[in-house]
Amino acid sequence: MVGYQDFRMPEAVRFGVGALQTLPEEVKKFGAKKIGLISDKGLEAAGVIQMVAELLQPLSLPIITFTDIQGEPTFSLLEKTIKTIKDEGCDLVVGIGGGSAMDVAKTTAALLNKKDIEDYLSSKKTIEERGVPCILLPTTSGTGAEVTMNAIFGDEVQEVKRGLVSPALLPDLAIVDPALTISCPRRVTAASGVDAFTHAIESYVAVRSTPLTQIYAEKAMKLFPLYISRAVNHGKDLDARIGMSWVSHLAGVSLANAGVGAVHALAYPLGGKYHIEHGIANALLMPFVFEVTGTTCIDQMVDIAAFLRLGDYRQHPNDSLGAVVRYLYSLLSELDLPTSLKELGVEESSLPMLAAQAAKIDRLLSNTPYNLTERKILSIYQKAYNGMIN
Ligand SMILES: NC(=O)c1ccc[n+]([C@@H]2O[C@H](COP(=O)([O-])OP(=O)(O)OC[C@H]3O[C@@H](n4cnc5c(N)ncnc54)[C@H](O)[C@@H]3O)[C@@H](O)[C@H]2O)c1
């Protein structure tokens, strides 16, 4: 095979319970004069922002706290955040939250000193380097956005979600403190946890996967079944939170370097048109997409069935796909997640339009080991609409 591929991570990753306490010393190292703290109202209500502000108080630095981030952020919210943080003259961005807050924070840090940001937002120009340093702290497990080169925003005009991709979107430092996820609500824990699994399974089978990225995806898939139910049903179980933080983080590294595929391509139009949360959309679509796409990667399905301890299918490889799909589908009811698009308020009449939009997301479809036509995508949406697998 010809060609080469980079493998990227943030410059530094600090993982562990109590890692948050080291934030002040890390801020100091950057020599910042004014901090832009980007988060959301949910974290504010949970007392996390106040805790971080108190932690940073001994530094006697001005802190601009911006918590207007809403779930599934839009480009206009991003522009508003960049303007606020720029007008305030912040020279370090700290993003704390789930994927929504972290995506806004890392893009703000990357674009803070740029003129004509429209060109970057429309992807006419790629972001070559970060404007100011950026530290990210995830509070969900999760998107893995603290280790990815992507940031995803809703385009209100076209009613679609679009991703910006650049190594400049990696933070200078990712601080993963699993204790920060303890207050994460039950439904967000379930949806973001299955989202992390989606990253692992999709990147494991991705066209761009390599033995190096698969190491991360494999470990994430092995840990996931040990911790997901515990984290969802016993939110204060610190071991389960640590386990899920590893799942999210490992899957994020794999996603960042191998990319994801059709599940995400079909989820984006649902986020754009119906504002269905990313994790919920991915969790629901995953069994229906893999039922089709898994047929062309049976060897990997045998691996995945083993990682999930569903059985040894080496003698009957074709049976592995059914076992994996049934597991993915069973997760939905086990974790009280929606089991059909109908249940989420999606109109059946909009499915052809959603299929047409998904069929255009070549970046993700070309990374899927199955040639999905618009017609096939529509048939997947139709099955997901009714919530029935074979
Ligand atoms: N950049 C990437 O690589 C990447 C990957 C996947 C998804 N995403 C994006 O991430 C977003 C979804 O992120 P998410 O699933 O982490 O959810 P989120 O950031 O939208 O958060 C969901 C809700 O949970 C609350 N919350 C989060 N952590 C909490 C905590 N510890 N305590 C109390 N409340 C808490 C938030 O306040 C919010 O109301 C989407 O916009 C998606 O497109 C980005």
The ligand as an SDF file (V2000), in Angstrom:
LIG
                    3D

 44 48  0  0  0  0  0  0  0  0999 V2000
  -15.1370   17.6700   18.4920 N   0  0  0  0  0  0  0  0  0  0  0  0
  -15.4160   16.4160   18.4050 C   0  0  0  0  0  0  0  0  0  0  0  0
  -14.5650   15.6010   18.0900 O   0  0  0  0  0  0  0  0  0  0  0  0
  -16.7910   15.9480   18.7180 C   0  0  0  0  0  0  0  0  0  0  0  0
  -17.0570   14.5750   18.7380 C   0  0  0  0  0  0  0  0  0  0  0  0
  -18.3450   14.1720   19.0210 C   0  0  0  0  0  0  0  0  0  0  0  0
  -19.3290   15.1110   19.2950 C   0  0  0  0  0  0  0  0  0  0  0  0
  -19.0570   16.4420   19.2540 N   0  0  0  0  0  0  0  0  0  0  0  0
  -20.0640   17.4650   19.5480 C   0  0  0  0  0  0  0  0  0  0  0  0
  -20.2320   17.5010   20.9700 O   0  0  0  0  0  0  0  0  0  0  0  0
  -21.5540   17.9410   21.2660 C   0  0  0  0  0  0  0  0  0  0  0  0
  -22.1880   17.0020   22.2690 C   0  0  0  0  0  0  0  0  0  0  0  0
  -21.4030   16.9630   23.4330 O   0  0  0  0  0  0  0  0  0  0  0  0
  -21.8150   16.1040   24.7330 P   0  0  0  0  0  0  0  0  0  0  0  0
  -22.4990   14.8710   24.3350 O   0  0  0  0  0  0  0  0  0  0  0  0
  -20.6040   15.9670   25.5420 O   0  0  0  0  0  0  0  0  0  0  0  0
  -22.9190   16.9840   25.4470 O   0  0  0  0  0  0  0  0  0  0  0  0
  -23.0410   18.5620   25.7060 P   0  0  0  0  0  0  0  0  0  0  0  0
  -21.7140   19.1960   25.7960 O   0  0  0  0  0  0  0  0  0  0  0  0
  -23.9840   19.1220   24.7050 O   0  0  0  0  0  0  0  0  0  0  0  0
  -23.7170   18.5770   27.1400 O   0  0  0  0  0  0  0  0  0  0  0  0
  -25.0450   18.0910   27.3080 C   0  0  0  0  0  0  0  0  0  0  0  0
  -25.6370   18.6360   28.5840 C   0  0  0  0  0  0  0  0  0  0  0  0
  -25.0100   18.0110   29.7120 O   0  0  0  0  0  0  0  0  0  0  0  0
  -24.6400   18.9870   30.6650 C   0  0  0  0  0  0  0  0  0  0  0  0
  -23.4410   18.4980   31.3580 N   0  0  0  0  0  0  0  0  0  0  0  0
  -22.3040   18.0540   30.7830 C   0  0  0  0  0  0  0  0  0  0  0  0
  -21.4530   17.6260   31.7260 N   0  0  0  0  0  0  0  0  0  0  0  0
  -22.0550   17.8260   32.9150 C   0  0  0  0  0  0  0  0  0  0  0  0
  -21.6590   17.5890   34.2600 C   0  0  0  0  0  0  0  0  0  0  0  0
  -20.5010   17.0190   34.5650 N   0  0  0  0  0  0  0  0  0  0  0  0
  -22.5080   17.9660   35.2320 N   0  0  0  0  0  0  0  0  0  0  0  0
  -23.7110   18.5140   34.9410 C   0  0  0  0  0  0  0  0  0  0  0  0
  -24.1500   18.7460   33.6970 N   0  0  0  0  0  0  0  0  0  0  0  0
  -23.3200   18.3940   32.6920 C   0  0  0  0  0  0  0  0  0  0  0  0
  -24.3940   20.2550   29.8770 C   0  0  0  0  0  0  0  0  0  0  0  0
  -24.5900   21.3810   30.6890 O   0  0  0  0  0  0  0  0  0  0  0  0
  -25.4490   20.1470   28.7820 C   0  0  0  0  0  0  0  0  0  0  0  0
  -26.6660   20.6840   29.2200 O   0  0  0  0  0  0  0  0  0  0  0  0
  -22.2960   18.0000   19.9480 C   0  0  0  0  0  0  0  0  0  0  0  0
  -22.3770   19.3270   19.4830 O   0  0  0  0  0  0  0  0  0  0  0  0
  -21.4440   17.1600   19.0250 C   0  0  0  0  0  0  0  0  0  0  0  0
  -21.5960   17.5170   17.6640 O   0  0  0  0  0  0  0  0  0  0  0  0
  -17.7960   16.8590   18.9950 C   0  0  0  0  0  0  0  0  0  0  0  0
  1  2  1  0
  2  3  2  0
  2  4  1  0
  4  5  1  0
  4 44  2  0
  5  6  2  0
  6  7  1  0
  7  8  2  0
  8  9  1  0
  8 44  1  0
  9 10  1  0
  9 42  1  0
 10 11  1  0
 11 12  1  0
 11 40  1  0
 12 13  1  0
 13 14  1  0
 14 15  2  0
 14 16  1  0
 14 17  1  0
 17 18  1  0
 18 19  2  0
 18 20  1  0
 18 21  1  0
 21 22  1  0
 22 23  1  0
 23 24  1  0
 23 38  1  0
 24 25  1  0
 25 26  1  0
 25 36  1  0
 26 27  1  0
 26 35  1  0
 27 28  2  0
 28 29  1  0
 29 30  1  0
 29 35  2  0
 30 31  1  0
 30 32  2  0
 32 33  1  0
 33 34  2  0
 34 35  1  0
 36 37  1  0
 36 38  1  0
 38 39  1  0
 40 41  1  0
 40 42  1  0
 42 43  1  0
M  CHG  2   8   1  16  -1
M  END
$$$$
